[in-house]
Amino acid sequence: MSVRKRDFKIGTKWFVDVTFPNGKRYRRIVGTKKQADLVQRKIDAEIIEGSWGIHETEDVPFSALVLEYLEYAEASKAASTYSADKYRIEGHLMPYFGDTPLTMITPQMVDNYKATRIREDASPKTVVNELVNLSHMFKMAVRWRYIDKNVVAMVEKPRVITNPPKHLNCEEIDQLLKAADGYYIYPLIVTALHTGMRKAELLNLRWSDIDFRQQTVTVQSKEDWHTKNYKSRTLQLTPFLYSVLKEHEQDQRRLGVKSDYVFTYKGNRIQDNIKKSLETVVKEAGLEGVTLHTLRHTFASQLVMAGVSLMEVQKLMGHQSFETTLRYAHLTEDHVKRQVLKLPFANG
């Protein structure tokens, strides 16, 4: 048994953590360190007396599920996903549900939470993300045998108007590359456009992932980092990307840069400090609202418009769900509609 502390967005909390011989855990947030010590001494006495076993089956409060789930998410999810989960849980779900026993949380209570968030001017997309988080927490609570069913799954989510992802056309791509030429992020921008890699995948790319002889690049997990869904994928280097990366490698050697990472700045690995540089390039290109993720969407969109199937795009993008790839389906429909113009008698 232990008394431990966890820092939440809404403050610091102490909690009691007891693990039974069968692996089941009892956890309860108790507030201050002094209160936690008192609870620990009380439980110690009850265990000695043999009267503490009743606590093993008592209702688990939502706050205890939060502790369990965040530990699970930190160990099981990508760092960016965990960070977003933590923000939603500690910033909104935890303050609302607090110490309410899981068995007392009903679909109506979740509906009330949804209505409260909408009254607070949270966007439908934001509320949907929070409900998805909550539903997965309850799904894990069922797996951990804290509750019998996931009541959140019964709640209807707000409708979200989804606009097609922003992507660049060929003229805008040319403008961006011309503006970026000479900047240290030029090779990174070219790689993003020609591979569709996620930001974290780009920043964690190492020279050992690039096979110049086979002209391929492999997106794969490392000891200190993993891909979003833990899966690897290998992409062919386009002739243009091959030449840019080969030249970049030679420049790094000439400058004496000794780094396993492909993208560096002043000899140091680029981690998360490219936003301002990218904004500068985008402004010089005469564009607006272009991020690294825009370049990922551009990669997928241009493939679809070139006639590549959605199933193939899913593999190239590393999408776990085909539903995600369907965001580009409208481009396929436009492409298919234009095929009638290839009829030999199309022009009369």
C-alpha positions in Angstrom: 0.0 0.0 0.0 1.2 3.5 -0.7 0.2 7.1 -0.4 1.1 9.0 -3.6 0.7 12.4 -5.2 -0.4 13.4 -8.6 -0.5 16.9 -10.1 -3.6 17.7 -12.0 -4.4 20.8 -14.1 -6.9 21.7 -11.4 -4.3 21.2 -8.5 -2.3 18.7 -6.6 -4.0 15.7 -5.1 -2.9 12.9 -2.8 -4.3 9.4 -3.1 -4.2 6.0 -1.4 -3.2 3.1 -3.7 -3.7 -0.5 -2.5 -3.0 -3.6 -4.6 -4.6 -6.8 -3.5 -2.8 -10.2 -3.9 -5.2 -11.0 -6.8 -4.0 -7.9 -8.7 -7.1 -5.8 -8.1 -6.5 -2.2 -6.9 -8.3 0.1 -4.6 -7.6 3.8 -5.2 -9.1 6.9 -3.6 -8.3 10.5 -3.9 -8.2 11.9 -0.4 -6.9 15.5 -0.8 -4.0 16.6 1.4 -0.9 14.6 2.4 -2.1 14.7 6.0 -5.5 13.3 5.1 -3.8 10.6 3.0 -1.6 9.6 5.9 -4.6 9.3 8.2 -6.5 7.1 5.7 -3.4 4.9 5.3 -3.1 4.4 9.1 -6.8 3.6 9.3 -6.5 1.0 6.5 -3.4 -0.5 8.1 -5.3 -1.0 11.3 -8.3 -2.6 9.5 -6.1 -4.9 7.5 -4.4 -6.1 10.8 -7.9 -6.6 12.3 -9.1 -8.5 9.2 -12.0 -6.1 8.7 -10.8 -4.3 5.6 -11.9 -6.7 2.9 -15.2 -5.0 2.3 -13.4 -2.1 0.6 -12.4 -4.4 -2.3 -15.9 -4.4 -3.7 -17.0 -0.8 -2.9 -18.0 1.5 -5.7 -15.1 3.0 -7.6 -15.3 6.8 -7.9 -14.7 8.6 -11.2 -11.6 10.3 -9.7 -10.0 6.9 -9.1 -10.7 5.9 -12.7 -9.0 9.1 -13.8 -5.8 8.0 -12.0 -5.9 4.5 -13.5 -6.7 5.7 -17.0 -4.0 8.4 -17.2 -1.4 5.9 -16.2 -2.7 3.5 -18.8 -2.8 6.3 -21.5 0.7 7.5 -20.7 2.1 4.0 -21.2 0.0 3.0 -24.2 -0.6 6.1 -26.3 1.6 8.5 -28.4 2.8 11.4 -26.4 0.7 13.9 -28.3 -2.5 11.8 -27.9 -1.8 11.3 -24.1 -1.3 15.1 -23.7 -4.6 15.8 -25.4 -6.4 13.2 -23.3 -4.9 14.6 -20.1 -6.0 18.1 -21.0 -9.6 17.0 -21.7 -9.8 14.7 -18.6 -8.3 17.1 -16.1 -9.6 20.3 -17.5 -13.3 19.2 -18.1 -14.3 15.7 -17.2 -12.7 15.5 -13.8 -14.1 18.8 -12.5 -17.6 17.7 -13.6 -17.8 14.1 -12.5 -15.3 14.3 -9.5 -15.8 11.6 -6.9 -19.1 10.4 -8.3 -19.2 6.6 -8.1 -19.0 5.0 -11.6 -22.2 3.0 -11.0 -24.0 6.3 -10.3 -23.0 7.9 -13.6 -26.0 7.5 -16.0 -26.6 8.3 -19.7 -28.7 11.3 -18.4 -25.8 12.6 -16.4 -23.6 12.4 -19.5 -26.3 14.2 -21.5 -26.3 16.9 -18.9 -22.5 17.2 -19.2 -22.8 17.5 -23.0 -25.4 20.2 -22.6 -23.3 22.1 -20.0 -20.3 22.1 -22.3 -22.4 23.4 -25.2 -23.7 26.2 -23.0 -20.1 27.0 -22.2 -19.6 27.6 -26.0 -17.5 24.5 -26.5 -17.6 23.5 -30.2 -19.4 20.3 -31.2 -16.1 18.8 -32.3 -14.6 19.6 -28.8 -17.6 18.0 -27.1 -17.4 14.9 -29.3 -13.7 14.5 -28.5 -14.4 14.7 -24.8 -17.2 12.1 -25.0 -15.0 9.8 -27.0 -12.4 10.1 -24.2 -15.1 9.5 -21.6 -16.5 6.5 -23.5 -13.0 4.9 -23.7 -12.5 5.5 -20.0 -15.7 3.6 -19.3 -14.7 0.9 -21.8 -11.5 0.4 -19.8 -13.5 0.4 -16.6 -15.5 -2.5 -17.9 -12.3 -4.3 -18.8 -11.0 -3.7 -15.3 -14.3 -5.0 -13.8 -15.2 -1.7 -12.1 -18.5 -1.6 -13.9 -20.7 -3.9 -16.0 -21.4 -1.7 -19.0 -20.3 1.4 -20.8 -23.2 3.8 -20.3 -21.4 6.6 -22.3 -21.8 4.5 -25.4 -25.5 5.0 -25.2 -25.2 8.8 -25.4 -25.8 10.5 -28.8 -22.9 12.7 -29.8 -23.4 16.2 -31.2 -23.4 16.5 -34.9 -20.2 17.9 -36.4 -19.9 19.6 -39.7 -16.8 18.3 -41.3 -15.1 20.4 -44.0 -12.7 18.8 -46.4 -9.1 19.0 -45.2 -7.2 22.0 -46.5 -4.6 21.1 -49.1 -2.4 23.0 -51.5 -2.7 22.9 -55.3 0.3 22.5 -57.6 0.8 26.3 -58.0 0.7 26.8 -54.2 3.2 23.9 -53.7 5.6 25.6 -56.1 5.2 29.0 -54.3 5.9 27.3 -50.9 9.0 25.5 -52.1 10.5 28.6 -53.8 10.0 30.6 -50.6 11.4 27.8 -48.4 14.6 27.3 -50.5 17.6 28.4 -48.5 15.8 27.9 -45.1 17.0 25.1 -42.8 13.4 23.6 -42.9 13.4 23.2 -46.7 14.4 19.5 -46.6 11.7 18.9 -43.9 9.0 20.6 -46.0 9.9 18.6 -49.1 9.9 15.4 -47.1 6.5 16.3 -45.7 5.0 17.0 -49.1 6.5 13.8 -50.7 5.8 11.3 -47.8 2.8 12.7 -45.9 4.5 12.0 -42.6 3.1 13.3 -39.4 5.0 16.0 -37.5 6.3 13.6 -34.9 7.3 11.2 -37.6 9.3 13.9 -39.3 11.0 15.1 -36.2 12.0 11.6 -35.1 13.3 10.5 -38.6 16.8 9.2 -38.5 19.4 8.6 -41.2 19.2 4.9 -40.5 15.5 5.1 -41.7 16.6 6.1 -45.1 17.9 3.6 -47.6 19.5 5.6 -50.5 20.4 2.4 -52.3 16.8 1.1 -52.4 15.5 4.7 -52.4 13.1 4.1 -49.6 12.3 5.7 -46.2 10.8 3.7 -43.4 8.6 5.3 -40.7 9.1 3.1 -37.6 9.1 3.1 -33.8 12.3 3.6 -31.8 13.2 2.8 -28.2 12.4 6.3 -27.1 9.5 7.0 -29.5 6.7 5.1 -31.3 4.5 5.8 -34.2 0.9 6.7 -33.6 -0.4 3.1 -34.0 2.9 1.4 -33.3 3.0 0.2 -37.0 5.8 0.9 -39.5 5.4 1.7 -43.1 7.9 2.1 -46.0 7.6 4.6 -48.7 9.4 5.0 -52.0 11.6 8.1 -52.3 10.5 10.3 -55.2 13.4 11.3 -57.5 13.0 14.9 -56.2 13.0 13.9 -52.6 15.9 11.6 -53.1 18.0 14.4 -54.6 17.0 16.9 -51.8 17.8 14.4 -49.0 21.1 13.3 -50.6 22.2 16.9 -50.9 21.0 17.5 -47.3 23.1 14.6 -46.1 26.2 15.9 -47.9 25.6 19.4 -46.4 25.4 17.9 -42.9 28.7 16.1 -43.4 30.4 19.2 -44.8 29.2 21.3 -41.8 30.4 18.6 -39.4 27.0 17.8 -38.0 27.1 14.6 -36.1 23.5 13.6 -35.4 21.4 10.5 -36.0 18.4 12.7 -36.8 17.8 13.9 -40.3 16.4 17.3 -39.5 18.6 19.6 -37.3 19.2 23.2 -36.6 22.7 24.5 -35.8 23.8 20.9 -35.2 21.0 20.1 -32.8 17.9 17.9 -33.5 14.8 19.9 -34.3 12.2 19.0 -31.7 9.3 21.4 -31.6 10.7 24.8 -32.6 9.8 25.1 -36.2 6.4 26.9 -36.0 7.8 30.4 -36.4 10.2 29.4 -39.3 7.3 27.7 -41.1 5.1 30.7 -40.6 7.8 33.0 -42.1 8.1 30.7 -45.1 4.4 30.5 -45.6 4.1 34.3 -45.4 6.9 34.8 -47.9 5.0 32.4 -50.2 1.9 34.5 -50.0 -0.1 31.8 -48.4 -2.2 31.6 -45.2 -3.0 28.9 -42.6 -0.4 26.3 -43.9 0.9 24.0 -41.2 2.9 20.7 -41.4 -0.4 18.9 -41.2 -1.6 20.8 -44.3 1.4 19.3 -46.1 0.3 15.8 -45.0 -3.2 16.5 -46.3 -1.7 17.8 -49.5 0.2 14.6 -50.0 -3.0 12.5 -49.6 -5.1 14.9 -51.7 -2.7 15.0 -54.6 -2.4 11.2 -54.7 -6.2 10.8 -54.8 -6.6 13.4 -57.6 -3.9 11.5 -59.5 -6.1 8.4 -59.4 -4.5 6.5 -56.4 -7.1 4.4 -54.7 -8.3 5.3 -51.1 -7.1 1.9 -49.9 -3.6 2.6 -51.1 -3.7 6.1 -49.7 -4.7 4.6 -46.3 -1.5 2.5 -46.3 0.7 5.3 -47.4 -0.7 7.7 -44.8 -0.5 5.1 -42.0 -4.2 5.5 -41.1 -5.4 2.9 -38.8 -9.1 3.4 -39.7 -10.4 3.6 -43.3 -12.9 6.1 -42.0 -10.1 8.6 -41.6 -9.0 8.2 -45.2 -12.6 8.7 -46.4 -12.1 12.4 -45.8 -10.5 12.5 -49.2 -13.4 10.6 -50.9 -14.8 13.7 -52.5 -11.6 14.1 -54.5 -12.0 10.6 -55.9 -15.6 11.4 -56.9 -14.4 14.6 -58.7 -11.7 12.6 -60.4 -14.1 9.9 -61.5 -16.6 12.4 -62.9 -13.8 13.9 -65.1 -13.0 10.5 -66.6 -16.0 10.8 -69.0 -14.0 13.6 -70.8 -11.6 10.9 -72.0 -14.3 9.4 -74.2 -13.0 9.5 -77.8 -16.3 11.3 -78.9 -16.4 13.6 -75.8 -15.9 16.7 -77.9 -18.5 15.9 -80.5 
